[in-house]
Amino acid sequence: MITTTRCLIRPFETRDIESFMVYRNDLDWMKLKHQSFKGLTREEYENVLLGEQSFLQGTQLAIIDKATDELIGDVYIQQEGTTYWIGYTIVPTRARQGYAFEVMSGLIRHLTGQGAKEFKAGVHGTNTASIALLKKLKFTFFATELDEQIYRLDVSDIW
């Protein structure tokens, strides 16, 4: 578990699935986020989120508001050696309130302390809010792959 000022990042629990489905199956919201993990059934989400996950294959973690104990989003982490691919989603009612910056900063600090040297994130070019967040986190444009822009953070450059 990772804690930030307002949030707790932890593995998903059964009680999180219903809230997760509300925003992940809001296809208008998810279309804006260009997420691929959406529109599934409860059973499909449970199989992924509550089953065995590994950083090497990718792990989805819950973002919990410490004050209300509510699920307010999720993060995705996939490890490739000392490089970590990261992704994030915040529920629409909590968007643009600094949660993504707070959570991603905390996650990056935590993983850097565990030996991470580099972070990468893929984002659709029209997702200007996510691109702005990555730049605020000191990521720089790295490459374009298929329909995604890849941003990179080398922790030796800033930490």
QUIZIFEN-V779507 format. One line per field, one symbol per residue. ss: DSSP state (~ for helix, > for strand, _ for the rest). psi: psi as a letter, one per 40 degrees, with the letter a starting at -180 (. if undefined). burial: b if it has 16 or more other ideal C-beta (glycine too) atoms within 10 Angstrom, else e. Layout:
ss = ???
psi = ???
burial = ???
This chain:
ss = _>>___>>>>>__~~~~~~~~~~~__~~~~~~~________~~~~~~~~____>___>>>>>>>>_____>>>>>>>>>>__>>>>>>>>_~~~____~~~~~~~~~~~~~~~____>>>>>>>___~~~~~~~~~___>>>>>>__>>>>>>>~~~~_
psi = ihiadeihhiiiideeddddddddegddddddefidgifiiddddddddeahiiddehhhiihhhddefiheaiihhhhgbehhhiiihiideeifeedddddddddddddddeehdiiihhihdegdddddddddeeiihdihhbeihhiihhdedd.
burial = ebebebbbbeebeeebbebbbebbebeebbebbbbebbeeeeeebbeebeeebeeeeebbbbbbbeeeeebbbbbbbbbeeeebbbbbbbbeebbeeebbeebbbbbbeebbeeebebbbbbbeeebeebbebbeebbbeebeeeeeebbbbbebeeee
